[in-house]
C-alpha cells in the first residue's frame, strides 16, 4: 500500500491505528525487557555514616541485575583505601541523633541530637560516636562498611577513583584496593548522563 492508498478516515483507518498502537507497544516491551538498568553514584564524603549509602545502594542495584558504577572523588577516596579507618563526624551532621546501643530499652529508643558545640569541646567525641554507631549497627544486624564494600565488588559494582583528586591529595594507586580503576570527571560524566539513575552522596 502506497501513501495515496492509505485510508484517511473510517473503519480502515481505525483498524490501521489500532494495529500500529499494538505493534508499537509490543516493540517497546521488547526493548524494555532487553534493557539493563544502570546506576551511577558519585561518592564524595569519607566519614563512616556517609560511607553506607553508596555501598548499600550500589550492592542493592547490582543484586537487582543493574549495571552500577561508583565514582569516588575528594574525601570519598578514603572508602577505597586498603585499610579503612572511617569515623562519624557529628560536626557535618548537626542534627544527627545519637542512639545508645546499650542500656535499658527506653534509653536505646531515645533520639539525642548533639549540638555542634558539644563535639567541638569534648575530646575524643568522634571516636566515641563512631564506636556507638558501629555497636548500634551491629546490634541491628547491619553489615560493616568492609563487608558492604566486599559485597559490592562480588556483585560486580565498578569502583572508579577520581585521578585528579588522587593526584591533589598525594595518594598512590598502591594505597587503594586492587579492584579500583581510575578516570577523570570528563570520562565519568557521560556515564552518569546516560545512566537510568544518578545519585550524589
N, C-alpha and C positions, 0 to 999 in steps of 0.2 A: 504494500500500500504506500503510494507516494503522498506528499503533503496535500496535493489537490484532492485526494480521495479521503482525507481524514474527515470524520464527521464533526460538525460544528455544534450540533445540539441533538436533543432527542435521546432515545434509549441506547443507541450505539455509542454515543459519547459517554453516557453514564457507565456503560459496561467497560469501555476503554479506561476511564478514570479509575474505576474500581480495580481493574487488572494492574494498572500502574502502581496504585497505592499498595496493593498486596505484594507486588514484586519488590517495591522499594523497602517495605517493612521486612521482607524475608532477607534481602541483601544486608540491611542494617543489622539484623540479628546475627547473621553470619560474621559480619565484620566485628561486632562486639564480642562474640564468642571466641574469635581468633586473637583478640587484642589482649596483651599482657599489661595490666595496670602498672604504673610506675610512680615512685615517690622520691622526691629529692628533699633532703633535710640539711639545713645549714646550722651547725653547732658552734656556738661562739663563746660559751662560758665553761669555766674549768672548776666549778665547785661541785661537791657531792650531790646536792639536791638538783642541780641543773644537768647533771650527767645522766640522770634517769630518763628524762623524756626522749632524747634521740635514740637511746638503745632500746627502750621499750617500744617506741613507735616503729623503729626500724625492724626489730626482730618480729614484731606482730605483722607488719606489712609483708615481710618475707615469708612468714608462715602462711599467709593468705595466697602466696604464689606471686606476689608483686616483685617487680624489679626495683630494688631500693639502693640508693646511693646517699652516703652522708659525707658532707664537706665540712671538715674541721678547720676552723680558722681562729686566729687570735688565741684566747685562753682555752678554747675548745681543744687545742693541740694536747693539753695535759691529759685528755682522755685516751690518747694514743700511746702514752709512754709505757714502756715495758713494765715498770712498777709504778702504779698509780698511788698517789697519796692525797686524794681529794678530801677537802673539808667543807663543812657547811659554813656559809658566810651570812649570818643574820644581818650584817650591815647592808647587803644587797637585797634583802627581803625584809623591810622594816615592819611589815605586818605579819611576819611568819609566826604561826602559833607553835609553841614548843609542847610536844606531847611527852609525858613521862612514861617510859617503858616498864616501870616497876611501881610497886606500892599498891594501895587499895584501888578498886575499880573506879571509884568516883574521881580519884586523882588522875588516873590514866586517861579518862574521858575529857578532862578539863582542857580547854584551849587557853594557853598563856602567852599572849602576844608580848614580844620583848621590844621595848622602846630602844631606839638606836643608842641612847646614852648608856644603857647597861652594858652591851658588848664592848663599848669603847673604853669603859673604866674598869672592867673586870678582867684581870689577867687569866689567860687560858680558857676564855669563854668559848672560842671557836672549837677548841679541842673537846671541851665538854659537850657542846651542842652536837658535834659530829658523832661522838660516842653514843649520845642519846638517840640520834636519828638512826644510826646503824642498829642499835638494840631494838628500837621500835619496829623497824623494817623486818628484822629477823623474827621478832615475836609474831608478826603478821604473815610470815612465810614468803616475804618478797625477796627475790634473788639479789645477790650483791652486784655491784657495778661490774666487777671482774667476770662474774657468771653471765651477766647480760651481754657483755661485750663478746665473750666467747660464743654465746648462743647466736648472736648476730652474725658472727663470722661463719659459724657452722651452717647458717641459713643463707649464706652467700650474699649478705649485705656488703656492698663495696665501701671501703673506707678510703676517703681521699683527703690528704693533708694539703693545706694551702702552702705552696712552696714559698711564696713571698713572706708569709708570717714565719715560716721555719727559718728563713734567712735573717729576718729582722730580729727575732728573738735569740738567734745564735744557737739553734738546735742543730744536731746532726741526724741524718737518717738512722743512724745506729741507736739513737735514743728511743726510737719507736718500734712497735711490734712489726714483724716482717710483712704482715699482710697489707700494710698501708701502701697506697700509690700516691703520687704527687702531681699536682696540677695547679694552675693559677685560676683566678676568678674568671678570666676570659674563656677558659676551657669549660668551667663548670656552669656558668650562667646559661648557655644554650641547652644544657641538660635540664636545668631547672625550668626553663621556659617550656620545654616540651613535656615535662612530667605531668601526670594527671593530678598529683598532689604535691605542693611545695610548702615546706614548713621552715620557720626560722625559730631557733631555740637559743 
